[in-house]
C-alpha cells in the first residue's frame, strides 16, 4: 500500500513541476523578440515586458531595451509594440 502512496505523490509532484515549467515558459516576464522597427524599417531585437492582460491572457505592455538604441533607456515612441 505504501508503494501506491509514493507513486501517487510522485505523480502529483511531477504535475506541479510541469505546471510551474509551463507558467515560467509561456507566462508573464521579459522576453527577447525580433521585430521590424517601424521608425527605421530595420529588423532589431527588443527586450519586451509581457504582463497579465486579464484572466488567462497575457499581453506585451512595454519595450525595456532595443538594440538600435544601445544600452540606454528606450526613448522612442515604441510603435513596435503593435508588431509584437
C-alpha atoms as a printed R data frame, in Angstrom:
   type eleno elety resid chain resno      x      y       z
1  ATOM     1    CA   UNK     A     1  0.000  0.000   0.000
2  ATOM     2    CA   UNK     A     2  2.850  2.447   0.727
3  ATOM     3    CA   UNK     A     3  4.244  1.939  -2.758
4  ATOM     4    CA   UNK     A     4  0.966  3.271  -4.208
5  ATOM     5    CA   UNK     A     5  1.101  6.310  -1.908
6  ATOM     6    CA   UNK     A     6  4.652  7.097  -3.029
7  ATOM     7    CA   UNK     A     7  3.634  6.580  -6.644
8  ATOM     8    CA   UNK     A     8  0.663  8.958  -6.287
9  ATOM     9    CA   UNK     A     9  2.835 11.553  -4.530
10 ATOM    10    CA   UNK     A    10  5.389 11.323  -7.352
11 ATOM    11    CA   UNK     A    11  2.628 11.865  -9.944
12 ATOM    12    CA   UNK     A    12  1.320 14.928  -8.086
13 ATOM    13    CA   UNK     A    13  4.850 16.322  -7.741
14 ATOM    14    CA   UNK     A    14  5.504 15.801 -11.460
15 ATOM    15    CA   UNK     A    15  2.237 17.589 -12.319
16 ATOM    16    CA   UNK     A    16  3.205 20.599 -10.152
17 ATOM    17    CA   UNK     A    17  6.673 20.741 -11.709
18 ATOM    18    CA   UNK     A    18  5.137 20.571 -15.189
19 ATOM    19    CA   UNK     A    19  2.677 23.362 -14.378
20 ATOM    20    CA   UNK     A    20  5.462 25.560 -12.983
21 ATOM    21    CA   UNK     A    21  7.551 24.960 -16.110
22 ATOM    22    CA   UNK     A    22  4.653 25.882 -18.421
23 ATOM    23    CA   UNK     A    23  3.862 29.054 -16.478
24 ATOM    24    CA   UNK     A    24  7.532 30.063 -16.495
25 ATOM    25    CA   UNK     A    25  7.895 29.304 -20.205
26 ATOM    26    CA   UNK     A    26  4.727 30.954 -21.554
27 ATOM    27    CA   UNK     A    27  3.661 33.200 -18.691
28 ATOM    28    CA   UNK     A    28  4.487 36.804 -17.830
29 ATOM    29    CA   UNK     A    29  8.064 38.052 -17.762
30 ATOM    30    CA   UNK     A    30 10.712 39.565 -20.035
31 ATOM    31    CA   UNK     A    31 11.300 38.026 -23.446
32 ATOM    32    CA   UNK     A    32 13.723 38.803 -26.251
33 ATOM    33    CA   UNK     A    33 11.855 39.288 -29.533
34 ATOM    34    CA   UNK     A    34 12.887 40.151 -33.078
35 ATOM    35    CA   UNK     A    35 10.767 42.868 -34.681
36 ATOM    36    CA   UNK     A    36 10.901 45.256 -37.640
37 ATOM    37    CA   UNK     A    37 11.340 48.797 -36.316
38 ATOM    38    CA   UNK     A    38  8.593 50.967 -37.870
39 ATOM    39    CA   UNK     A    39 10.696 54.129 -37.401
40 ATOM    40    CA   UNK     A    40 13.851 52.918 -39.185
41 ATOM    41    CA   UNK     A    41 12.443 49.915 -41.157
42 ATOM    42    CA   UNK     A    42 15.301 47.785 -39.820
43 ATOM    43    CA   UNK     A    43 14.959 44.396 -38.109
44 ATOM    44    CA   UNK     A    44 16.095 44.553 -34.493
45 ATOM    45    CA   UNK     A    45 15.995 42.677 -31.204
46 ATOM    46    CA   UNK     A    46 13.996 44.103 -28.305
47 ATOM    47    CA   UNK     A    47 13.508 43.026 -24.711
48 ATOM    48    CA   UNK     A    48  9.743 43.088 -24.234
49 ATOM    49    CA   UNK     A    49  7.857 43.101 -20.939
50 ATOM    50    CA   UNK     A    50  4.892 40.711 -21.003
51 ATOM    51    CA   UNK     A    51  2.264 41.048 -18.244
52 ATOM    52    CA   UNK     A    52 -1.138 39.608 -17.469
53 ATOM    53    CA   UNK     A    53 -3.871 41.280 -19.512
54 ATOM    54    CA   UNK     A    54 -6.765 39.550 -17.839
55 ATOM    55    CA   UNK     A    55 -7.821 36.133 -16.678
56 ATOM    56    CA   UNK     A    56 -5.838 33.612 -18.709
57 ATOM    57    CA   UNK     A    57 -4.389 36.194 -21.112
58 ATOM    58    CA   UNK     A    58 -1.014 37.901 -21.437
59 ATOM    59    CA   UNK     A    59 -0.030 40.946 -23.473
60 ATOM    60    CA   UNK     A    60  3.158 42.797 -24.378
61 ATOM    61    CA   UNK     A    61  2.988 46.075 -22.473
62 ATOM    62    CA   UNK     A    62  6.425 47.683 -22.728
63 ATOM    63    CA   UNK     A    63  9.771 47.627 -24.516
64 ATOM    64    CA   UNK     A    64 12.569 47.614 -21.954
65 ATOM    65    CA   UNK     A    65 15.603 47.523 -24.286
66 ATOM    66    CA   UNK     A    66 16.195 47.950 -28.004
67 ATOM    67    CA   UNK     A    67 19.396 47.027 -29.842
68 ATOM    68    CA   UNK     A    68 19.079 50.066 -32.120
69 ATOM    69    CA   UNK     A    69 19.238 52.470 -29.166
70 ATOM    70    CA   UNK     A    70 22.189 50.923 -27.351
71 ATOM    71    CA   UNK     A    71 22.363 50.257 -23.626
72 ATOM    72    CA   UNK     A    72 20.395 53.326 -22.528
73 ATOM    73    CA   UNK     A    73 16.661 53.630 -21.925
74 ATOM    74    CA   UNK     A    74 14.170 53.311 -24.759
75 ATOM    75    CA   UNK     A    75 13.434 56.891 -25.834
76 ATOM    76    CA   UNK     A    76 11.388 56.366 -29.000
77 ATOM    77    CA   UNK     A    77  7.572 56.257 -29.250
78 ATOM    78    CA   UNK     A    78  7.577 52.421 -29.066
79 ATOM    79    CA   UNK     A    79  5.408 51.897 -32.141
80 ATOM    80    CA   UNK     A    80  6.932 48.422 -32.411
81 ATOM    81    CA   UNK     A    81  4.608 47.277 -29.565
82 ATOM    82    CA   UNK     A    82  1.850 46.904 -32.153
83 ATOM    83    CA   UNK     A    83  4.014 44.366 -34.014
84 ATOM    84    CA   UNK     A    84  4.811 42.154 -31.010
